[in-house]
Amino acid sequence: MYGMVNEGIRTYIVEHAGAETWGEIAAKAGLDGEDFETMLAYDDDITYRLVGATSEVMGLEPKVVLEAFGEFWIDFSSSTAIGRLLNFHGESFVEQLDGLNEMHAKIKLSMPHLNPPAFDVEEQLDGAFRVHYRSDRDGLQPMVIGLLKGLALANGEEIEIDLTQSRLDGADHDIFVVRLKEITEETRGISAAE
């Protein structure tokens, strides 16, 4: 994975649990605790170890860690060159979602060794969207759920997501069904009170 993912994990932990907790997680993951170079490639195992160590130190299931990080990553990346690429490819949740492959193609120009995931979006007759997620990396479905939620939130939207096909069940790729929720004054009040 490229270093921006690992740096995002480090930043998330420091902001939400403090530098001391980051030091403990980095040590448990067998890392020196330093920053990551955002545009360098790192072995995927480092990311998996960070998630495992975060799960253990913070007492959270790995899927909870991955989803929280995925949601955080959208905001974290928005101030970076990658975030600007994402914003370039649409002004709404659906437009940005549809532009993810183009964004990854542009990133790959700078980092030809990168093996990014692929996202294909199909609009359904009922207004929902089927998001086909293809990746050589295992176990990142919760992060994708977080990314989708974070992307929607950044666009002032709320979504419901169902994983309807999973590589964990032997499928060749994952499929998420995404529905935009209607946001009313009443639901805004509930969200603000939570």
Accessible surface in RSA format (square Angstrom, percent):
REM  Atomic radii and reference values for relative SASA: ProtOr
REM  Chains: A
REM  Algorithm: Lee & Richards
REM  Probe-radius: 1.40
REM  Slices: 20
REM RES _ NUM      All-atoms   Total-Side   Main-Chain    Non-polar    All polar
REM                ABS   REL    ABS   REL    ABS   REL    ABS   REL    ABS   REL
RES MET A   1    19.05   9.9  10.09   6.7   8.97  21.3   5.23   4.4  13.82  18.3
RES TYR A   2    17.81   8.3  17.81  10.1   0.00   0.0  13.87  10.4   3.94   4.9
RES GLY A   3     0.00   0.0   0.00   N/A   0.00   0.0   0.00   0.0   0.00   0.0
RES MET A   4     2.43   1.3   2.43   1.6   0.00   0.0   0.05   0.0   2.38   3.1
RES VAL A   5     9.14   6.0   9.14   8.3   0.00   0.0   9.14   7.9   0.00   0.0
RES ASN A   6     0.00   0.0   0.00   0.0   0.00   0.0   0.00   0.0   0.00   0.0
RES GLU A   7    18.23  10.5  18.23  13.8   0.00   0.0   8.75  16.9   9.48   7.7
RES GLY A   8     0.00   0.0   0.00   N/A   0.00   0.0   0.00   0.0   0.00   0.0
RES ILE A   9     7.12   4.1   7.01   5.2   0.11   0.3   7.12   5.1   0.00   0.0
RES ARG A  10    42.74  17.9  42.74  21.8   0.00   0.0   0.34   0.5  42.40  25.7
RES THR A  11    22.00  15.6  21.31  21.6   0.68   1.6  19.11  25.7   2.89   4.4
RES TYR A  12    38.62  18.0  38.62  22.0   0.00   0.0  15.82  11.9  22.80  28.1
RES ILE A  13     0.89   0.5   0.59   0.4   0.30   0.7   0.89   0.6   0.00   0.0
RES VAL A  14    48.12  31.7  41.02  37.1   7.10  17.1  41.02  35.6   7.10  19.3
RES GLU A  15   116.49  66.9  78.66  59.5  37.82  90.1  36.82  71.2  79.67  65.0
RES HIS A  16   108.87  59.5  73.08  50.8  35.79  91.6  50.06  51.6  58.82  68.4
RES ALA A  17    36.64  33.7   7.12  11.0  29.51  67.1  18.99  26.7  17.65  46.8
RES GLY A  18    27.80  34.3   0.00   N/A  27.80  34.3  25.67  70.4   2.13   4.8
RES ALA A  19    72.14  66.3  59.66  92.1  12.48  28.4  59.87  84.3  12.27  32.5
RES GLU A  20   159.18  91.4 143.72 108.7  15.46  36.8  64.64 125.0  94.54  77.2
RES THR A  21    29.20  20.8  27.86  28.2   1.34   3.2   6.41   8.6  22.79  34.5
RES TRP A  22    12.30   4.9  12.30   6.0   0.00   0.0  12.23   6.5   0.07   0.1
RES GLY A  23    34.58  42.6   0.00   N/A  34.58  42.6  29.21  80.2   5.36  12.0
RES GLU A  24    94.75  54.4  84.89  64.2   9.85  23.5  34.28  66.3  60.46  49.4
RES ILE A  25     0.00   0.0   0.00   0.0   0.00   0.0   0.00   0.0   0.00   0.0
RES ALA A  26     1.18   1.1   1.18   1.8   0.00   0.0   1.18   1.7   0.00   0.0
RES ALA A  27    72.45  66.6  50.68  78.2  21.77  49.5  55.61  78.3  16.84  44.6
RES LYS A  28   104.80  51.1  68.72  42.2  36.09  85.9  37.52  33.8  67.28  71.7
RES ALA A  29     4.68   4.3   0.00   0.0   4.68  10.7   3.98   5.6   0.70   1.9
RES GLY A  30    62.22  76.7   0.00   N/A  62.22  76.7  35.44  97.3  26.78  60.0
RES LEU A  31    35.75  19.9  20.27  14.5  15.48  38.9  25.15  17.7  10.59  28.5
RES ASP A  32   117.14  82.1  76.66  76.3  40.48  95.7  45.64 107.4  71.50  71.3
RES GLY A  33    21.71  26.8   0.00   N/A  21.71  26.8   7.89  21.6  13.82  31.0
RES GLU A  34   116.88  67.1 107.59  81.4   9.29  22.1  39.84  77.1  77.05  62.9
RES ASP A  35   100.90  70.7  78.64  78.3  22.26  52.6  22.99  54.1  77.91  77.7
RES PHE A  36    20.57  10.3  12.87   8.0   7.70  20.0  13.46   8.2   7.11  20.4
RES GLU A  37   112.11  64.4 109.81  83.1   2.30   5.5  27.73  53.6  84.37  68.9
RES THR A  38    52.83  37.6  49.94  50.6   2.88   6.9  27.16  36.5  25.67  38.8
RES MET A  39    89.22  46.2  78.53  52.0  10.69  25.5  71.36  60.7  17.86  23.7
RES LEU A  40   100.66  56.1 100.22  71.7   0.44   1.1 100.66  70.7   0.00   0.0
RES ALA A  41    53.63  49.3  27.96  43.2  25.67  58.4  28.14  39.6  25.49  67.5
RES TYR A  42    51.49  24.0  41.20  23.4  10.29  26.8  38.67  29.1  12.82  15.8
RES ASP A  43    97.02  68.0  79.71  79.3  17.31  40.9  33.55  79.0  63.47  63.3
RES ASP A  44    41.26  28.9  38.11  37.9   3.15   7.4  14.77  34.8  26.49  26.4
RES ASP A  45    67.78  47.5  64.98  64.7   2.80   6.6  23.64  55.6  44.14  44.0
RES ILE A  46    28.64  16.3  28.64  21.3   0.00   0.0  28.64  20.6   0.00   0.0
RES THR A  47     1.63   1.2   1.63   1.7   0.00   0.0   1.63   2.2   0.00   0.0
RES TYR A  48    81.76  38.2  73.41  41.8   8.35  21.7  72.46  54.4   9.31  11.5
RES ARG A  49    88.39  37.1  79.66  40.6   8.73  20.8  50.81  69.4  37.59  22.8
RES LEU A  50     0.00   0.0   0.00   0.0   0.00   0.0   0.00   0.0   0.00   0.0
RES VAL A  51    10.54   6.9  10.39   9.4   0.14   0.3  10.54   9.2   0.00   0.0
RES GLY A  52    34.47  42.5   0.00   N/A  34.47  42.5  29.89  82.0   4.57  10.2
RES ALA A  53     5.49   5.0   1.41   2.2   4.08   9.3   3.37   4.7   2.12   5.6
RES THR A  54     2.31   1.6   2.31   2.3   0.00   0.0   2.31   3.1   0.00   0.0
RES SER A  55    14.34  12.1  12.42  16.6   1.92   4.4   2.09   4.4  12.25  17.2
RES GLU A  56   117.35  67.4  91.41  69.2  25.94  61.8  42.35  81.9  75.00  61.2
RES VAL A  57    38.71  25.5   7.15   6.5  31.56  76.0  13.31  11.6  25.41  68.9
RES MET A  58    65.62  34.0  37.52  24.8  28.10  66.9  43.94  37.4  21.68  28.7
RES GLY A  59    66.82  82.4   0.00   N/A  66.82  82.4  36.54 100.3  30.29  67.8
RES LEU A  60    73.44  40.9  66.27  47.4   7.16  18.0  70.58  49.6   2.86   7.7
RES GLU A  61   103.30  59.3  96.60  73.1   6.70  16.0  37.35  72.2  65.95  53.8
RES PRO A  62    70.59  51.5  70.59  64.4   0.00   0.0  70.59  58.3   0.00   0.0
RES LYS A  63   121.09  59.1 117.53  72.1   3.56   8.5  61.61  55.5  59.48  63.4
RES VAL A  64    67.79  44.6  63.54  57.5   4.26  10.3  67.01  58.2   0.78   2.1
RES VAL A  65     9.29   6.1   7.10   6.4   2.19   5.3   9.29   8.1   0.00   0.0
RES LEU A  66    13.29   7.4  13.21   9.4   0.08   0.2  13.29   9.3   0.00   0.0
RES GLU A  67    47.34  27.2  47.34  35.8   0.00   0.0   9.44  18.3  37.90  30.9
RES ALA A  68    34.54  31.8  23.40  36.1  11.13  25.3  31.68  44.6   2.86   7.6
RES PHE A  69     4.81   2.4   4.81   3.0   0.00   0.0   4.81   2.9   0.00   0.0
RES GLY A  70     0.00   0.0   0.00   N/A   0.00   0.0   0.00   0.0   0.00   0.0
RES GLU A  71    61.01  35.0  56.51  42.8   4.50  10.7  13.30  25.7  47.71  39.0
RES PHE A  72    27.75  13.9  19.64  12.2   8.10  21.1  27.26  16.5   0.49   1.4
RES TRP A  73    16.85   6.8  16.85   8.2   0.00   0.0  16.85   9.0   0.00   0.0
RES ILE A  74    13.55   7.7  12.76   9.5   0.79   1.9  12.76   9.2   0.79   2.1
RES ASP A  75   107.25  75.1  98.21  97.7   9.04  21.4  26.65  62.7  80.60  80.4
RES PHE A  76    37.35  18.7  26.78  16.6  10.56  27.5  34.45  20.9   2.89   8.3
RES SER A  77     0.43   0.4   0.43   0.6   0.00   0.0   0.00   0.0   0.43   0.6
RES SER A  78    51.13  43.2  40.33  53.8  10.80  24.9  27.27  58.1  23.86  33.4
RES SER A  79    90.68  76.6  65.20  87.0  25.47  58.7  51.36 109.4  39.32  55.1
RES THR A  80    35.33  25.1  30.07  30.5   5.26  12.5  35.33  47.5   0.00   0.0
RES ALA A  81    63.91  58.8  57.27  88.4   6.64  15.1  57.91  81.5   6.01  15.9
RES ILE A  82     5.90   3.4   5.80   4.3   0.10   0.2   5.80   4.2   0.10   0.3
RES GLY A  83     1.61   2.0   0.00   N/A   1.61   2.0   0.98   2.7   0.63   1.4
RES ARG A  84   142.57  59.9 136.66  69.7   5.91  14.1  67.44  92.2  75.13  45.5
RES LEU A  85    44.52  24.8  43.46  31.1   1.05   2.6  44.09  31.0   0.43   1.1
RES LEU A  86     8.97   5.0   8.97   6.4   0.00   0.0   8.97   6.3   0.00   0.0
RES ASN A  87    81.34  56.1  70.43  68.1  10.91  26.3  24.80  59.7  56.54  54.7
RES PHE A  88   146.98  73.5 118.33  73.3  28.65  74.6 127.89  77.5  19.09  54.6
RES HIS A  89    23.11  12.6   8.32   5.8  14.78  37.8   9.07   9.3  14.04  16.3
RES GLY A  90    13.67  16.9   0.00   N/A  13.67  16.9  10.35  28.4   3.32   7.4
RES GLU A  91   161.25  92.6 136.51 103.3  24.74  58.9  54.05 104.6 107.19  87.5
RES SER A  92    42.41  35.8  39.98  53.4   2.43   5.6  37.18  79.2   5.23   7.3
RES PHE A  93     0.95   0.5   0.80   0.5   0.15   0.4   0.80   0.5   0.15   0.4
RES VAL A  94    39.18  25.8  38.98  35.3   0.20   0.5  38.98  33.9   0.20   0.5
RES GLU A  95    90.31  51.8  83.88  63.5   6.43  15.3  34.46  66.7  55.85  45.6
RES GLN A  96    12.84   7.2  12.84   9.4   0.00   0.0   0.00   0.0  12.84   9.7
RES LEU A  97     0.58   0.3   0.00   0.0   0.58   1.5   0.00   0.0   0.58   1.6
RES ASP A  98    92.31  64.7  72.74  72.4  19.57  46.3  10.46  24.6  81.85  81.6
RES GLY A  99     7.46   9.2   0.00   N/A   7.46   9.2   7.40  20.3   0.07   0.2
RES LEU A 100    18.77  10.5  18.76  13.4   0.01   0.0  18.76  13.2   0.01   0.0
RES ASN A 101    51.74  35.7  45.81  44.3   5.94  14.3  29.23  70.4  22.51  21.8
RES GLU A 102    94.67  54.3  88.02  66.6   6.64  15.8  31.61  61.1  63.06  51.5
RES MET A 103     4.62   2.4   4.62   3.1   0.00   0.0   4.46   3.8   0.16   0.2
RES HIS A 104    19.72  10.8  19.69  13.7   0.03   0.1   8.54   8.8  11.18  13.0
RES ALA A 105    57.45  52.8  47.53  73.3   9.93  22.6  53.93  75.9   3.52   9.3
RES LYS A 106    78.61  38.4  72.44  44.4   6.18  14.7  23.04  20.7  55.57  59.2
RES ILE A 107     4.21   2.4   1.32   1.0   2.89   7.0   4.21   3.0   0.00   0.0
RES LYS A 108    81.10  39.6  78.86  48.4   2.24   5.3  63.81  57.4  17.29  18.4
RES LEU A 109   150.33  83.7 122.39  87.6  27.95  70.3 126.55  88.9  23.79  64.0
RES SER A 110    80.58  68.1  47.33  63.2  33.25  76.6  22.75  48.5  57.82  81.0
RES MET A 111     3.35   1.7   3.35   2.2   0.00   0.0   3.35   2.8   0.00   0.0
RES PRO A 112    96.54  70.4  82.97  75.6  13.57  49.3  83.60  69.0  12.94  80.4
RES HIS A 113   113.72  62.2  79.27  55.1  34.46  88.1  78.11  80.5  35.61  41.4
RES LEU A 114     8.79   4.9   5.60   4.0   3.19   8.0   7.92   5.6   0.87   2.4
RES ASN A 115    72.57  50.0  69.07  66.7   3.51   8.4  23.02  55.4  49.55  47.9
RES PRO A 116    32.77  23.9  16.16  14.7  16.61  60.4  17.70  14.6  15.07  93.7
RES PRO A 117    30.89  22.5  26.64  24.3   4.25  15.4  27.21  22.5   3.67  22.8
RES ALA A 118    36.76  33.8  36.09  55.7   0.67   1.5  36.42  51.3   0.34   0.9
RES PHE A 119    11.83   5.9   7.92   4.9   3.91  10.2   7.92   4.8   3.91  11.2
RES ASP A 120    65.59  45.9  62.17  61.9   3.42   8.1  24.57  57.8  41.02  40.9
RES VAL A 121    32.80  21.6   5.47   5.0  27.32  65.8   5.47   4.8  27.32  74.1
RES GLU A 122    75.71  43.5  70.53  53.4   5.17  12.3  33.43  64.7  42.28  34.5
RES GLU A 123   127.15  73.0  95.79  72.5  31.36  74.7  25.84  50.0 101.31  82.7
RES GLN A 124    56.96  31.9  48.22  35.2   8.74  20.8  13.81  29.4  43.15  32.7
RES LEU A 125   197.26 109.9 159.04 113.8  38.22  96.1 163.11 114.6  34.15  91.9
RES ASP A 126   104.70  73.3  62.21  61.9  42.48 100.5  52.06 122.5  52.64  52.5
RES GLY A 127    41.33  51.0   0.00   N/A  41.33  51.0  30.18  82.8  11.16  25.0
RES ALA A 128     2.22   2.0   1.02   1.6   1.20   2.7   1.30   1.8   0.92   2.4
RES PHE A 129    14.71   7.4  14.71   9.1   0.00   0.0  14.71   8.9   0.00   0.0
RES ARG A 130    73.24  30.8  73.24  37.3   0.00   0.0   7.86  10.7  65.38  39.6
RES VAL A 131     0.00   0.0   0.00   0.0   0.00   0.0   0.00   0.0   0.00   0.0
RES HIS A 132    21.28  11.6  21.28  14.8   0.00   0.0  18.76  19.3   2.52   2.9
RES TYR A 133     7.76   3.6   7.76   4.4   0.00   0.0   3.45   2.6   4.31   5.3
RES ARG A 134    94.57  39.7  92.01  46.9   2.56   6.1  46.29  63.3  48.27  29.3
RES SER A 135    16.71  14.1   1.37   1.8  15.34  35.3   6.07  12.9  10.64  14.9
RES ASP A 136   111.99  78.4  82.74  82.4  29.25  69.2  27.87  65.6  84.12  83.9
RES ARG A 137    31.95  13.4  26.21  13.4   5.74  13.7  10.86  14.8  21.09  12.8
RES ASP A 138    90.34  63.3  85.03  84.6   5.31  12.6  30.17  71.0  60.18  60.0
RES GLY A 139    30.80  38.0   0.00   N/A  30.80  38.0  22.74  62.4   8.06  18.0
RES LEU A 140    12.94   7.2  11.84   8.5   1.10   2.8  11.84   8.3   1.10   2.9
RES GLN A 141     9.71   5.4   9.71   7.1   0.00   0.0   5.37  11.4   4.34   3.3
RES PRO A 142    24.27  17.7  24.18  22.0   0.09   0.3  24.25  20.0   0.02   0.1
RES MET A 143    18.24   9.4  18.24  12.1   0.00   0.0  13.72  11.7   4.53   6.0
RES VAL A 144     3.85   2.5   3.85   3.5   0.00   0.0   3.85   3.3   0.00   0.0
RES ILE A 145    34.15  19.4  34.15  25.4   0.00   0.0  34.15  24.6   0.00   0.0
RES GLY A 146     0.00   0.0   0.00   N/A   0.00   0.0   0.00   0.0   0.00   0.0
RES LEU A 147    35.56  19.8  35.12  25.1   0.43   1.1  35.19  24.7   0.37   1.0
RES LEU A 148     3.03   1.7   2.76   2.0   0.27   0.7   3.03   2.1   0.00   0.0
RES LYS A 149    74.12  36.2  70.65  43.3   3.47   8.3  35.05  31.6  39.07  41.6
RES GLY A 150     4.46   5.5   0.00   N/A   4.46   5.5   2.23   6.1   2.23   5.0
RES LEU A 151     4.01   2.2   4.01   2.9   0.00   0.0   4.01   2.8   0.00   0.0
RES ALA A 152     0.77   0.7   0.77   1.2   0.00   0.0   0.77   1.1   0.00   0.0
RES LEU A 153   107.54  59.9  95.19  68.1  12.35  31.0  95.21  66.9  12.33  33.2
RES ALA A 154    74.28  68.3  30.14  46.5  44.15 100.4  43.29  61.0  30.99  82.1
RES ASN A 155    40.30  27.8  12.40  12.0  27.90  67.2  10.73  25.8  29.58  28.6
RES GLY A 156    52.48  64.7   0.00   N/A  52.48  64.7  37.92 104.1  14.56  32.6
RES GLU A 157    47.93  27.5  46.77  35.4   1.16   2.8   2.29   4.4  45.65  37.3
RES GLU A 158    48.21  27.7  45.03  34.1   3.19   7.6  19.87  38.4  28.35  23.1
RES ILE A 159    15.62   8.9   1.51   1.1  14.11  34.0   1.51   1.1  14.11  38.3
RES GLU A 160    87.25  50.1  82.01  62.0   5.24  12.5  28.22  54.6  59.03  48.2
RES ILE A 161    28.39  16.2   0.98   0.7  27.41  66.1   1.05   0.8  27.35  74.2
RES ASP A 162    76.07  53.3  72.17  71.8   3.90   9.2  17.89  42.1  58.18  58.0
RES LEU A 163    68.78  38.3  37.18  26.6  31.60  79.4  37.18  26.1  31.60  85.0
RES THR A 164    81.69  58.1  42.27  42.9  39.42  94.0  48.36  65.0  33.34  50.4
RES GLN A 165    56.58  31.6  49.74  36.4   6.84  16.3  20.89  44.5  35.69  27.1
RES SER A 166     8.99   7.6   6.88   9.2   2.11   4.9   6.88  14.6   2.11   3.0
RES ARG A 167    65.61  27.5  50.94  26.0  14.67  34.9  10.19  13.9  55.42  33.6
RES LEU A 168   132.13  73.6  98.03  70.1  34.10  85.7 102.62  72.1  29.51  79.4
RES ASP A 169   129.51  90.7  91.11  90.7  38.40  90.8  35.44  83.4  94.08  93.8
RES GLY A 170    69.15  85.3   0.00   N/A  69.15  85.3  36.39  99.9  32.76  73.4
RES ALA A 171    31.01  28.5  11.80  18.2  19.21  43.7  22.49  31.7   8.53  22.6
RES ASP A 172   119.99  84.1  88.49  88.1  31.51  74.5  50.23 118.2  69.76  69.6
RES HIS A 173    16.17   8.8  16.17  11.2   0.00   0.0  16.17  16.7   0.00   0.0
RES ASP A 174     1.31   0.9   1.31   1.3   0.00   0.0   0.00   0.0   1.31   1.3
RES ILE A 175     8.78   5.0   8.78   6.5   0.00   0.0   8.78   6.3   0.00   0.0
RES PHE A 176     0.00   0.0   0.00   0.0   0.00   0.0   0.00   0.0   0.00   0.0
RES VAL A 177    18.31  12.1  18.18  16.5   0.13   0.3  18.18  15.8   0.13   0.3
RES VAL A 178     0.00   0.0   0.00   0.0   0.00   0.0   0.00   0.0   0.00   0.0
RES ARG A 179    94.57  39.7  94.04  47.9   0.54   1.3  36.89  50.4  57.69  35.0
RES LEU A 180    70.30  39.2  45.46  32.5  24.84  62.4  45.46  31.9  24.84  66.8
RES LYS A 181    86.63  42.3  74.71  45.8  11.92  28.4  34.23  30.8  52.40  55.8
RES GLU A 182   153.05  87.9 133.28 100.8  19.77  47.1  56.33 109.0  96.72  79.0
RES ILE A 183    45.16  25.7  17.07  12.7  28.10  67.7  17.08  12.3  28.08  76.2
RES THR A 184    63.89  45.4  57.50  58.3   6.39  15.2  60.81  81.7   3.09   4.7
RES GLU A 185   142.93  82.1 130.45  98.7  12.47  29.7  68.88 133.2  74.05  60.5
RES GLU A 186   136.04  78.1 121.09  91.6  14.95  35.6  48.35  93.5  87.69  71.6
RES THR A 187    51.01  36.3  50.55  51.2   0.47   1.1  50.55  67.9   0.47   0.7
RES ARG A 188   125.29  52.6 119.91  61.1   5.38  12.8  41.83  57.2  83.46  50.6
RES GLY A 189    41.49  51.2   0.00   N/A  41.49  51.2  35.60  97.7   5.89  13.2
RES ILE A 190    97.43  55.4  93.25  69.5   4.18  10.1  96.58  69.5   0.85   2.3
RES SER A 191    53.10  44.9  38.67  51.6  14.43  33.2  28.27  60.2  24.83  34.8
RES ALA A 192    90.68  83.4  51.92  80.1  38.77  88.2  64.61  91.0  26.07  69.1
RES ALA A 193    90.64  83.3  49.53  76.4  41.11  93.5  61.13  86.1  29.51  78.2
RES GLU A 194   169.05  97.1 103.59  78.4  65.46 155.8  74.73 144.5  94.32  77.0
END  Absolute sums over single chains surface
CHAIN  1 A    10133.7       7847.5       2286.2       5490.5       4643.2
END  Absolute sums over all chains
TOTAL         10133.7       7847.5       2286.2       5490.5       4643.2
